[in-house]
Amino acid sequence: MTNQHNPSKNYRTFVLILLTLVYSFNFIDRQIVGILAPFIQKDLDLTNTQMGMLTGLLFAALYTVVAIPIAWLADRYSRVNILSIALATWSGFTALFGLAGNFLQIGLARMGVGIGEAGGSPASHSIISDLYPKEERAGALGVYSMGIPLGVMAAYFVTASLVGSSGEEVNWRRIFVLLGITGIGLAVVVRLVLREPVRGAMEFDSNTNVVQPPFMESLVTLLKIPSWWWMCFGIAFGSFVSYSFSAWQTKYLLLLNPDFNFQTLLIILGIINGTTYAGGTYLGARLADKWGAKNIRVYGWLPAIAISLCLPIGIASFWVPSIEAHLILTTLFLLFMGMYLGPSFAIAQTLAPINQRAMSTALFFFILNLVALGGGPTITGWMIDVFKDSSADLESTRYALTVTCLMFIPSVLSFLVVARVLPKDWAAAEKRNLELAKGGE
């Protein structure tokens, strides 16, 4: 029998799958701009810098600002309502993106998508953490994280199904409008079928009253946790490369071999993302749960090792002579790239007081998206334009993406610091939540 305090395993699984589907839509809408970048750029006559801003900075600008007040609301009011409104909002602006006629219009639509997506993950992370105990949380959040590779895969498949083999007949506007309408329909489903879980149900007993702290108190509490900070920087620097990679990969491959069947290329990239990236995400989360039970430092060590392997593989992938060789290296790259997501999300949720989980996710994504999504594609696009002054298009893109991969170095160093300071912070979090439980009884 399912109730709010002790949901059945089947209901928990259903909620996790639905939230993962919503997260997939988040990344379909985000990734497809990079996939279609060459066609959007040509149609609207945009520079590489403008295209980079469209993929990164303009999206991240309002996303990062709006996420924190939305999370503050999610720690106090219905997370199901907030999630469904957020999904409907970003889907509506995705449709408007397809109707834009110039850089100003498409930029405003992209900022609107960012506003909507800001409400998605904080509410979802908080819901999942109230359905799964901390011993299973990395695994559950790892499954949720699979929304990223599955969304990316779907973006490639959707595009492949609507374009010709040559890549010349791409109606990019129709793709965005269809995605937007579908997302609005999913928002209605979310609102109708999900139930709001009890806050702290996995840490507290059913009679505990969770007191919500003031906004500034929530902020200060999280900022005083060292391993939380270093985890944010680790995933932000790693994702800086990841977002740049996905934003400019299509352009690079079209420059590398313009005669390669474009439709086939999209299908292959979709399969790689949906298998190796998803597999890496799942594997990283499960390893963190299993090994972390024996040594909590694994939550820092595992991401550090995976990202260390990504550095040489990522650079090499842009200097091999063929698309086939690039795709083989991309497969390895995405396998390791997925491994840091589950452990990082688990740290963000477990170290935060249970009445500040949505805020923890929002601040985490504030740092992540300001550095990675706002900076990665934008700075890489700017570097392509800079190198273009003295090099051909292919070489300038190679140089820019090679320099971008060096951001993996501060990412690895950040996760090594996490491994060093995490045990103390983890123990402090358990003590803090126990005190909250006693104080709320």
C-alpha positions as CSV (number, residue, x, y, z in Angstrom):
1,M,0.0,0.0,0.0
2,T,1.4,3.4,-1.0
3,N,1.2,6.5,1.2
4,Q,3.0,9.8,1.3
5,H,5.4,8.8,4.0
6,N,6.3,5.3,2.7
7,P,5.8,5.2,-1.1
8,S,5.9,1.7,-2.7
9,K,8.9,0.6,-4.7
10,N,6.8,0.6,-7.9
11,Y,5.6,4.2,-7.3
12,R,9.2,5.4,-6.6
13,T,10.3,3.8,-9.8
14,F,7.5,5.3,-11.8
15,V,8.3,8.8,-10.4
16,L,12.0,8.4,-11.1
17,I,11.3,7.3,-14.7
18,L,8.9,10.3,-15.3
19,L,11.4,12.8,-13.8
20,T,14.1,11.3,-15.9
21,L,11.9,11.8,-19.0
22,V,11.4,15.4,-18.1
23,Y,15.1,15.8,-17.7
24,S,15.6,14.3,-21.1
25,F,13.3,17.0,-22.6
26,N,15.5,19.5,-20.8
27,F,18.5,18.2,-22.7
28,I,16.8,17.6,-26.0
29,D,15.9,21.3,-26.1
30,R,19.4,22.2,-25.0
31,Q,21.4,19.9,-27.2
32,I,19.5,20.3,-30.4
33,V,20.7,23.9,-30.8
34,G,24.3,22.6,-31.0
35,I,23.3,19.9,-33.5
36,L,21.5,22.3,-35.8
37,A,24.0,25.1,-35.2
38,P,25.4,25.1,-38.7
39,F,22.0,25.5,-40.2
40,I,20.7,28.1,-37.8
41,Q,24.0,30.0,-38.2
42,K,23.7,30.0,-42.0
43,D,19.9,30.9,-42.0
44,L,20.3,33.9,-39.7
45,D,23.8,34.8,-40.8
46,L,25.4,34.5,-37.3
47,T,29.1,34.6,-36.4
48,N,30.7,31.8,-34.4
49,T,30.8,34.1,-31.4
50,Q,27.0,34.8,-31.7
51,M,26.3,31.1,-32.2
52,G,28.3,30.3,-29.1
53,M,26.4,33.0,-27.1
54,L,23.1,31.4,-28.3
55,T,24.2,27.9,-27.3
56,G,25.7,29.0,-24.0
57,L,25.8,32.5,-22.5
58,L,22.2,33.7,-23.4
59,F,20.7,30.5,-22.1
60,A,22.8,30.5,-18.9
61,A,22.3,34.2,-18.2
62,L,18.8,34.0,-16.8
63,Y,18.9,30.3,-15.9
64,T,21.6,31.0,-13.3
65,V,19.8,34.0,-11.8
66,V,16.3,32.6,-11.7
67,A,17.2,29.2,-10.4
68,I,17.9,30.3,-6.8
69,P,14.6,32.1,-6.1
70,I,12.7,29.2,-7.7
71,A,14.6,26.7,-5.5
72,W,13.7,28.8,-2.5
73,L,10.1,28.4,-3.4
74,A,10.6,24.7,-4.1
75,D,11.8,24.2,-0.5
76,R,8.5,25.7,0.7
77,Y,5.8,25.0,-1.8
78,S,4.7,22.2,-4.1
79,R,7.6,20.9,-6.1
80,V,5.2,19.1,-8.5
81,N,3.5,22.4,-9.4
82,I,6.8,24.2,-9.8
83,L,8.2,21.4,-12.1
84,S,5.1,21.3,-14.3
85,I,5.1,25.1,-14.7
86,A,8.8,25.1,-15.5
87,L,8.4,22.4,-18.1
88,A,5.5,24.2,-19.8
89,T,7.5,27.5,-19.8
90,W,10.7,26.2,-21.4
91,S,8.7,24.1,-23.9
92,G,6.7,27.2,-24.9
93,F,9.9,29.2,-25.5
94,T,11.4,26.3,-27.4
95,A,8.5,26.6,-29.9
96,L,9.1,30.4,-30.1
97,F,12.8,29.7,-30.8
98,G,11.7,28.1,-34.0
99,L,9.7,31.2,-35.1
100,A,12.5,33.7,-34.6
101,G,13.7,35.8,-37.5
102,N,16.9,37.4,-36.3
103,F,19.6,37.2,-33.6
104,L,17.7,39.4,-31.1
105,Q,14.5,37.4,-31.3
106,I,16.2,34.0,-31.2
107,G,18.4,35.2,-28.3
108,L,15.3,36.3,-26.3
109,A,13.6,33.0,-26.9
110,R,16.8,31.2,-25.8
111,M,16.8,33.2,-22.6
112,G,13.2,32.2,-22.0
113,V,14.1,28.5,-22.3
114,G,16.7,29.1,-19.6
115,I,14.1,30.7,-17.3
116,G,11.9,27.6,-17.6
117,E,14.7,25.0,-17.2
118,A,15.9,26.7,-14.1
119,G,12.9,25.3,-12.2
120,G,13.4,21.7,-13.4
121,S,16.3,20.1,-11.6
122,P,16.0,21.7,-8.1
123,A,12.5,20.5,-7.7
124,S,13.3,17.0,-9.2
125,H,16.4,16.4,-7.1
126,S,14.5,17.4,-4.0
127,I,11.6,15.0,-4.9
128,I,14.0,12.1,-5.5
129,S,15.8,12.7,-2.3
130,D,12.5,12.4,-0.4
131,L,11.8,9.1,-2.1
132,Y,15.2,7.4,-1.7
133,P,17.4,7.0,1.4
134,K,21.0,8.3,1.2
135,E,22.4,4.8,0.7
136,E,20.5,4.6,-2.6
137,R,20.5,8.3,-3.5
138,A,23.6,8.3,-5.8
139,G,22.0,5.4,-7.7
140,A,18.7,7.1,-8.0
141,L,20.2,10.4,-9.0
142,G,22.4,8.5,-11.4
143,V,19.3,7.1,-13.1
144,Y,17.9,10.7,-13.2
145,S,21.2,11.8,-14.7
146,M,20.7,9.4,-17.5
147,G,18.2,12.0,-18.7
148,I,21.2,13.8,-20.1
149,P,22.5,11.1,-22.5
150,L,19.0,9.9,-23.3
151,G,17.9,13.5,-24.1
152,V,21.0,14.0,-26.2
153,M,20.4,10.7,-28.0
154,A,16.8,11.7,-28.7
155,A,17.9,15.1,-30.0
156,Y,20.1,13.4,-32.6
157,F,17.4,10.9,-33.5
158,V,14.7,13.6,-33.9
159,T,17.0,15.6,-36.1
160,A,18.0,12.6,-38.2
161,S,14.3,11.7,-38.8
162,L,13.6,15.2,-40.1
163,V,16.6,15.9,-42.3
164,G,17.9,14.5,-45.6
165,S,21.1,12.5,-46.0
166,S,23.0,15.5,-47.4
167,G,22.1,17.9,-44.6
168,E,20.9,20.4,-47.1
169,E,17.1,20.0,-46.4
170,V,17.0,20.9,-42.8
171,N,13.8,22.6,-41.6
172,W,15.2,23.5,-38.2
173,R,12.3,25.7,-37.3
174,R,9.8,22.9,-37.6
175,I,11.9,20.7,-35.2
176,F,11.8,23.3,-32.4
177,V,8.1,24.0,-32.8
178,L,7.3,20.2,-32.6
179,L,9.5,19.8,-29.5
180,G,7.9,22.7,-27.8
181,I,4.3,21.4,-28.3
182,T,5.3,17.9,-27.1
183,G,6.9,19.3,-23.9
184,I,3.8,21.3,-23.0
185,G,1.8,18.0,-23.3
186,L,4.3,16.3,-20.9
187,A,3.9,19.2,-18.4
188,V,0.2,18.4,-18.2
189,V,0.9,14.7,-17.5
190,V,3.4,15.7,-14.7
191,R,0.9,17.9,-13.0
192,L,-1.9,15.3,-13.2
193,V,-0.1,12.1,-12.1
194,L,2.7,13.1,-9.5
195,R,2.0,13.5,-5.8
196,E,4.0,15.8,-3.6
197,P,6.2,13.7,-1.3
198,V,6.8,14.5,2.4
199,R,10.0,16.5,3.0
200,G,12.7,14.6,4.8
201,A,10.7,11.4,4.7
202,M,13.9,9.4,4.3
203,E,15.7,11.0,7.2
204,F,12.9,11.9,9.6
205,D,9.9,10.0,11.0
206,S,6.5,10.8,9.6
207,N,5.6,13.1,12.6
208,T,8.5,15.4,12.2
209,N,7.7,19.0,11.2
210,V,10.4,20.4,8.9
211,V,11.1,24.0,9.6
212,Q,12.1,26.1,6.6
213,P,15.0,28.6,7.2
214,P,15.2,32.1,5.8
215,F,16.7,32.5,2.4
216,M,20.1,34.0,3.6
217,E,20.4,31.3,6.2
218,S,20.1,28.6,3.6
219,L,22.6,30.3,1.4
220,V,25.2,30.8,4.2
221,T,24.8,27.2,5.4
222,L,25.6,25.7,2.0
223,L,28.5,28.1,1.3
224,K,30.2,26.9,4.6
225,I,30.5,23.3,3.3
226,P,34.0,23.0,1.6
227,S,33.4,19.7,-0.2
228,W,30.1,21.0,-1.6
229,W,32.0,24.0,-3.1
230,W,34.8,21.9,-4.6
231,M,32.3,19.4,-6.0
232,C,30.6,22.4,-7.8
233,F,33.9,23.6,-9.2
234,G,34.9,20.1,-10.3
235,I,31.7,19.4,-12.2
236,A,31.6,23.0,-13.6
237,F,35.1,22.8,-15.1
238,G,34.4,19.3,-16.5
239,S,31.1,20.3,-18.0
240,F,32.8,23.4,-19.5
241,V,34.5,21.0,-21.9
242,S,31.4,18.7,-22.3
243,Y,29.1,21.6,-23.3
244,S,31.7,23.0,-25.8
245,F,32.2,19.5,-27.2
246,S,28.4,19.0,-27.9
247,A,27.9,22.6,-29.1
248,W,30.6,22.5,-31.8
249,Q,31.0,18.8,-32.7
250,T,28.5,18.9,-35.6
251,K,30.3,21.9,-37.1
252,Y,33.7,20.2,-36.7
253,L,32.6,16.9,-38.3
254,L,31.0,18.7,-41.3
255,L,34.3,20.5,-41.8
256,L,36.3,17.3,-41.4
257,N,34.3,15.5,-44.1
258,P,31.5,17.4,-45.8
259,D,30.6,14.4,-47.9
260,F,29.8,12.1,-45.0
261,N,26.2,11.1,-44.9
262,F,24.7,13.6,-42.5
263,Q,21.7,11.6,-41.5
264,T,23.9,8.5,-40.7
265,L,26.2,10.7,-38.7
266,L,23.4,11.9,-36.5
267,I,22.1,8.4,-35.9
268,I,25.6,7.2,-34.9
269,L,26.1,10.1,-32.5
270,G,22.7,9.4,-31.0
271,I,23.5,5.8,-30.4
272,I,26.8,6.6,-28.8
273,N,25.2,9.1,-26.4
274,G,22.4,6.8,-25.6
275,T,24.6,3.8,-24.8
276,T,28.1,4.8,-23.7
277,Y,27.3,8.1,-22.1
278,A,24.2,6.6,-20.4
279,G,26.2,3.6,-19.4
280,G,29.0,5.7,-17.9
281,T,26.4,7.7,-16.0
282,Y,24.8,4.6,-14.6
283,L,28.1,2.8,-13.9
284,G,29.5,5.9,-12.1
285,A,26.5,6.1,-9.8
286,R,26.5,2.4,-8.9
287,L,30.2,2.4,-8.3
288,A,29.9,5.4,-6.0
289,D,27.1,3.7,-4.0
290,K,29.0,0.4,-3.7
291,W,32.5,1.7,-3.0
292,G,31.4,4.8,-1.2
293,A,29.8,2.6,1.5
294,K,33.4,1.4,2.3
295,N,35.2,4.7,1.8
296,I,33.3,8.0,1.4
297,R,36.3,9.5,-0.4
298,V,35.3,7.5,-3.5
299,Y,32.8,10.2,-4.3
300,G,35.8,12.5,-5.1
301,W,38.2,9.9,-6.4
302,L,35.9,8.3,-9.0
303,P,35.2,11.6,-10.8
304,A,38.9,12.6,-10.7
305,I,40.0,9.4,-12.3
306,A,37.3,9.5,-15.0
307,I,38.0,13.1,-16.0
308,S,41.8,12.4,-16.0
309,L,41.1,9.8,-18.7
310,C,38.9,12.3,-20.7
311,L,41.7,14.8,-21.1
312,P,44.0,12.9,-23.6
313,I,41.0,11.2,-25.3
314,G,39.2,14.5,-25.8
315,I,42.2,16.2,-27.4
316,A,43.1,13.2,-29.6
317,S,39.6,13.0,-30.9
318,F,40.0,16.4,-32.7
319,W,43.3,15.4,-34.4
320,V,42.6,12.0,-35.8
321,P,42.3,12.0,-39.6
322,S,38.8,10.6,-40.1
323,I,35.2,10.8,-38.8
324,E,35.3,7.1,-38.0
325,A,38.3,7.5,-35.7
326,H,36.8,10.6,-34.1
327,L,33.6,8.6,-33.3
328,I,35.6,5.7,-31.7
329,L,37.4,8.2,-29.4
330,T,34.1,10.0,-28.7
331,T,32.6,6.7,-27.5
332,L,35.4,6.4,-24.9
333,F,35.2,10.0,-24.0
334,L,31.5,9.9,-23.3
335,L,31.8,6.7,-21.2
336,F,34.1,8.5,-18.8
337,M,32.3,11.8,-19.0
338,G,29.2,10.3,-17.6
339,M,30.8,8.9,-14.5
340,Y,31.0,12.0,-12.4
341,L,27.3,13.0,-12.6
342,G,25.8,10.6,-10.1
343,P,28.4,11.0,-7.4
344,S,28.3,14.8,-7.7
345,F,24.5,15.0,-7.5
346,A,24.6,12.7,-4.5
347,I,27.1,15.1,-2.7
348,A,24.9,18.1,-3.5
349,Q,21.8,16.4,-1.9
350,T,23.4,14.5,1.0
351,L,25.5,17.4,2.3
352,A,22.6,19.8,2.2
353,P,20.2,20.0,5.2
354,I,17.0,18.2,4.2
355,N,15.0,21.5,4.2
356,Q,17.5,23.1,1.8
357,R,17.8,20.4,-0.9
358,A,16.2,22.4,-3.8
359,M,18.4,25.4,-2.8
360,S,21.5,23.1,-2.9
361,T,20.7,21.9,-6.4
362,A,20.0,25.5,-7.5
363,L,23.3,26.9,-6.2
364,F,25.1,23.9,-7.6
365,F,23.5,24.5,-11.0
366,F,24.2,28.2,-10.7
367,I,27.9,27.6,-10.5
368,L,27.8,24.8,-13.0
369,N,25.9,26.7,-15.7
370,L,27.6,30.0,-15.1
371,V,31.0,28.5,-15.7
372,A,30.2,25.6,-18.0
373,L,27.1,26.4,-20.1
374,G,27.6,30.2,-20.1
375,G,31.3,30.0,-20.6
376,G,32.1,26.8,-22.5
377,P,30.3,27.1,-25.9
378,T,30.7,30.9,-25.9
379,I,34.4,31.0,-25.2
380,T,35.1,28.2,-27.6
381,G,33.1,30.0,-30.3
382,W,35.1,33.2,-29.7
383,M,38.4,31.2,-29.9
384,I,37.3,29.7,-33.3
385,D,36.8,33.3,-34.6
386,V,40.2,34.4,-33.1
387,F,42.1,31.4,-34.6
388,K,40.2,31.9,-37.9
389,D,42.2,35.0,-38.6
390,S,45.3,32.9,-39.3
391,S,44.0,29.4,-39.9
392,A,41.4,27.6,-42.0
393,D,38.0,26.8,-40.5
394,L,38.9,23.2,-39.7
395,E,42.2,24.1,-38.0
396,S,40.7,27.0,-36.1
397,T,38.0,24.7,-34.7
398,R,40.6,22.1,-33.8
399,Y,42.8,24.6,-32.0
400,A,39.8,26.1,-30.0
401,L,38.5,22.7,-28.9
402,T,42.0,21.5,-27.9
403,V,42.5,24.5,-25.7
404,T,39.0,24.0,-24.2
405,C,40.0,20.4,-23.1
406,L,42.6,21.9,-20.8
407,M,39.8,22.9,-18.5
408,F,39.7,19.2,-17.4
409,I,42.9,19.9,-15.3
410,P,41.2,22.2,-12.7
411,S,38.3,19.8,-12.7
412,V,40.5,16.9,-11.6
413,L,42.2,19.0,-9.0
414,S,38.8,20.1,-7.6
415,F,37.6,16.5,-7.2
416,L,40.8,15.5,-5.5
417,V,40.2,18.2,-2.9
418,V,36.6,16.8,-2.5
419,A,38.1,13.4,-1.7
420,R,40.3,14.9,1.0
421,V,37.7,17.0,2.8
422,L,34.5,15.0,2.2
423,P,34.5,12.6,5.2
424,K,34.4,15.5,7.7
425,D,31.6,17.2,5.8
426,W,29.6,14.0,5.4
427,A,29.7,13.3,9.1
428,A,28.7,16.9,9.9
429,A,25.7,16.6,7.5
430,E,24.5,13.5,9.3
431,K,24.8,15.2,12.7
432,R,23.0,18.4,11.4
433,N,20.1,16.4,10.0
434,L,19.8,14.5,13.2
435,E,19.6,17.8,15.1
436,L,16.9,19.0,12.7
437,A,14.9,15.9,13.3
438,K,15.1,16.3,17.1
439,G,14.2,20.0,16.8
440,G,11.2,19.4,14.6
441,E,9.6,16.6,16.7
